[in-house]
């Protein structure tokens, strides 16, 4: 899965998301993402990560092997 596609999937679920991606292995299969979205406001880190991972559905673990996440709500 390309970095552009990873970003599209995340922004499809969280349209306001600011996504910063790093390809960790150069193989298009292992990424680190920092995602900032208003949808994360008031949610725990676990809930924030669940929102992102849910966007990938069954693709997580198949088309995309690993996604290390950091998430945050925008600063007010």
Secondary structure by P-SEA (a helix, b strand, c coil): ccaaaaaaaaaaaccccbbbbbbcccccccbbbbbbccccccccaaaaaaaaaaaacccccccccccccccccccc
